[in-house]
Amino acid sequence: MFGQVIREHKLLVVLTCLAGGLVICLIMATAFGAVAISPLNIVKMSLNKMAFSHLAPTWQTTDETILFQIRLPRVLAAALVGAALATAGVLFQGLLRNPMADPYIIGTSAGAAFGATLAMMLPLGVVIYGFSLVPIAAFCGALVAVLVVYNLARVGPRTPVVSMLLAGFAVSSLLAAAMTLIMTLSDRLQLNIRQVFSFLMGGISVDNWMQIAVVAPIILAGLVLARLFAFHLNAFALGEEGAAHLGVNVEREKLLILALGSLLTAAAVSLSGLVGFVGLVVPHAMRLALGPDHRLLLPASALAGGSFLIIADLLARTLIAPTELPVGTLTALIGAPFFLYLLRRTRKEYAF
């Protein structure tokens, strides 16, 4: 009983600190840019948007336009993408029992890239709920690729983890080759090659609030559902036989976790393109800091992932302004050395 109270207290303290850090990152990212906005004015403007508060303006009208039409949608999108990728990383690492698993390990990145490439090749200016054809095709391509991998890996009523990884590698290689062939043969893609590489290197691309309104419910619902799988992921750490002995329906939970992680990844890709390392580095850092218990690891990774990508996106648009760096490049430059440092420093204590 006393141990349970201690664990709950630890959970509350850690999540409160991480949530506070996320709020600070949100305010910092909206304050800095080509036009600096006072953090105090950001808070006041935000309160004024709520029905119960009417503060006298101490800011310029342009500041309010910049905040609500340009900066805040992008910062919130970065938080959603970071939380989604970090949570998907935890789900896949726990499911596959592989510390090197990330949200793109079973073909989601290749499927998204292939779908986006096909969309860029088409001379269509379709816009659906604020999204152009490219992010919609990337979302669908990611989910279709995972569905193909799952069906290829299925052996009777079972889906062995090794078969899933091998099928993911094969499908990813095939889609990458097909994408390269299309890029080589298509004159239209030759002209849009910068757009293709921009998607592949990642970047938060949000033009309006409609995009947030569509994707946010998917990601937030996915984060809540992920927490419900904490017990099953803890059980999977004992192996599939051990999980079955604990009463887990292994194949059903495997399918549900795979589907949820893929949905979170596809939703993130529709807002940001392919941003690497978030789903690998953040879960590792949280696991090394907090331990392998998924009841704490899942929400902690979501909050830390949101903060991490907000800061990476802020650096991407301010380091060499007015030129903007691909945020995927920043996450790799920050994440890879930090990841190596963590493994070097705690390699003897690592628990999965």
GISUL-V855534 format. One record per residue. RES is the residue in three letters. D_CENTER is the distance of its C-alpha to the mean C-alpha in Angstrom with 1 decimal. Layout:
BEGIN
RES:D_CENTER, RES:D_CENTER
END
This chain:
BEGIN
MET:36.0, PHE:35.9, GLY:33.0, GLN:31.0, VAL:31.7, ILE:30.6, ARG:27.3, GLU:26.6, HIS:27.7, LYS:25.3, LEU:22.4, LEU:23.4, VAL:24.0, VAL:20.8, LEU:18.6, THR:21.0, CYS:20.6, LEU:16.8, ALA:17.0, GLY:19.7, GLY:17.8, LEU:15.0, VAL:17.9, ILE:19.6, CYS:16.6, LEU:16.5, ILE:20.2, MET:20.4, ALA:17.9, THR:19.9, ALA:23.2, PHE:23.0, GLY:23.3, ALA:26.3, VAL:27.8, ALA:27.5, ILE:27.4, SER:28.8, PRO:26.4, LEU:29.3, ASN:29.5, ILE:25.8, VAL:26.5, LYS:29.7, MET:28.3, SER:25.6, LEU:28.3, ASN:30.5, LYS:28.1, MET:28.8, ALA:32.0, PHE:33.5, SER:33.4, HIS:35.5, LEU:35.7, ALA:37.9, PRO:36.0, THR:36.1, TRP:33.8, GLN:34.3, THR:33.3, THR:31.3, ASP:29.1, GLU:28.2, THR:27.5, ILE:25.2, LEU:23.3, PHE:22.8, GLN:22.8, ILE:20.9, ARG:19.2, LEU:18.0, PRO:16.1, ARG:14.2, VAL:13.6, LEU:12.4, ALA:10.1, ALA:8.6, ALA:8.6, LEU:7.0, VAL:4.0, GLY:4.2, ALA:5.3, ALA:3.6, LEU:2.2, ALA:5.5, THR:7.2, ALA:6.9, GLY:8.2, VAL:10.9, LEU:11.8, PHE:12.5, GLN:14.2, GLY:16.3, LEU:17.2, LEU:18.1, ARG:19.6, ASN:18.4, PRO:17.2, MET:16.1, ALA:13.8, ASP:10.2, PRO:7.9, TYR:10.3, ILE:13.4, ILE:15.1, GLY:15.1, THR:12.0, SER:11.8, ALA:15.6, GLY:15.8, ALA:13.6, ALA:15.6, PHE:18.8, GLY:18.3, ALA:17.5, THR:20.6, LEU:22.8, ALA:22.0, MET:22.8, MET:26.1, LEU:27.2, PRO:29.3, LEU:27.9, GLY:26.9, VAL:25.3, VAL:23.3, ILE:22.1, TYR:20.8, GLY:20.1, PHE:18.1, SER:20.0, LEU:20.4, VAL:17.9, PRO:14.6, ILE:16.4, ALA:17.6, ALA:14.2, PHE:12.9, CYS:16.2, GLY:16.4, ALA:13.3, LEU:14.8, VAL:18.3, ALA:17.6, VAL:16.3, LEU:19.4, VAL:21.6, VAL:20.5, TYR:21.0, ASN:24.4, LEU:25.5, ALA:24.7, ARG:26.6, VAL:30.0, GLY:32.0, PRO:30.5, ARG:28.2, THR:25.1, PRO:25.4, VAL:22.4, VAL:24.1, SER:24.8, MET:21.2, LEU:20.2, LEU:23.2, ALA:22.6, GLY:19.0, PHE:20.5, ALA:23.3, VAL:21.4, SER:19.0, SER:22.2, LEU:24.0, LEU:21.5, ALA:21.2, ALA:25.0, ALA:25.3, MET:23.0, THR:25.1, LEU:28.3, ILE:27.3, MET:26.5, THR:29.8, LEU:31.9, SER:30.6, ASP:32.3, ARG:30.0, LEU:26.9, GLN:29.1, LEU:29.4, ASN:25.7, ILE:24.6, ARG:23.1, GLN:20.8, VAL:19.8, PHE:19.0, SER:17.2, PHE:14.7, LEU:14.6, MET:14.2, GLY:11.4, GLY:12.1, ILE:11.3, SER:14.0, VAL:15.0, ASP:18.7, ASN:19.5, TRP:18.8, MET:19.1, GLN:15.6, ILE:14.2, ALA:16.8, VAL:15.7, VAL:11.9, ALA:12.0, PRO:14.2, ILE:12.2, ILE:9.0, LEU:11.6, ALA:13.8, GLY:11.3, LEU:10.8, VAL:14.6, LEU:15.3, ALA:13.3, ARG:15.7, LEU:18.6, PHE:17.9, ALA:18.4, PHE:22.1, HIS:21.5, LEU:19.0, ASN:21.7, ALA:24.2, PHE:22.6, ALA:23.0, LEU:26.7, GLY:26.3, GLU:26.7, GLU:30.4, GLY:29.8, ALA:27.2, ALA:29.8, HIS:32.5, LEU:30.5, GLY:30.5, VAL:27.1, ASN:27.2, VAL:25.4, GLU:25.0, ARG:24.0, GLU:21.3, LYS:20.1, LEU:19.7, LEU:18.1, ILE:15.4, LEU:14.8, ALA:14.7, LEU:12.4, GLY:9.8, SER:10.4, LEU:10.4, LEU:7.0, THR:5.9, ALA:8.8, ALA:8.2, ALA:5.1, VAL:7.6, SER:10.4, LEU:9.6, SER:8.8, GLY:10.2, LEU:9.4, VAL:7.8, GLY:8.9, PHE:9.6, VAL:6.8, GLY:6.5, LEU:10.2, VAL:11.7, VAL:10.4, PRO:11.4, HIS:14.5, ALA:15.4, MET:15.2, ARG:17.1, LEU:19.7, ALA:20.2, LEU:20.3, GLY:21.2, PRO:20.0, ASP:20.5, HIS:17.5, ARG:19.0, LEU:18.1, LEU:15.3, LEU:12.8, PRO:13.3, ALA:13.7, SER:10.5, ALA:8.7, LEU:11.2, ALA:11.1, GLY:7.5, GLY:8.2, SER:11.5, PHE:10.5, LEU:8.7, ILE:11.5, ILE:14.0, ALA:12.9, ASP:13.0, LEU:16.3, LEU:17.7, ALA:16.9, ARG:19.0, THR:21.7, LEU:22.6, ILE:24.8, ALA:25.0, PRO:25.9, THR:24.2, GLU:20.4, LEU:18.6, PRO:15.6, VAL:12.6, GLY:11.6, THR:15.1, LEU:14.8, THR:11.8, ALA:14.0, LEU:17.1, ILE:16.0, GLY:14.1, ALA:16.6, PRO:19.7, PHE:18.2, PHE:17.2, LEU:20.7, TYR:22.3, LEU:20.8, LEU:22.0, ARG:25.3, ARG:26.0, THR:25.2, ARG:25.8, LYS:28.7, GLU:27.0, TYR:23.8, ALA:23.4, PHE:21.2
END
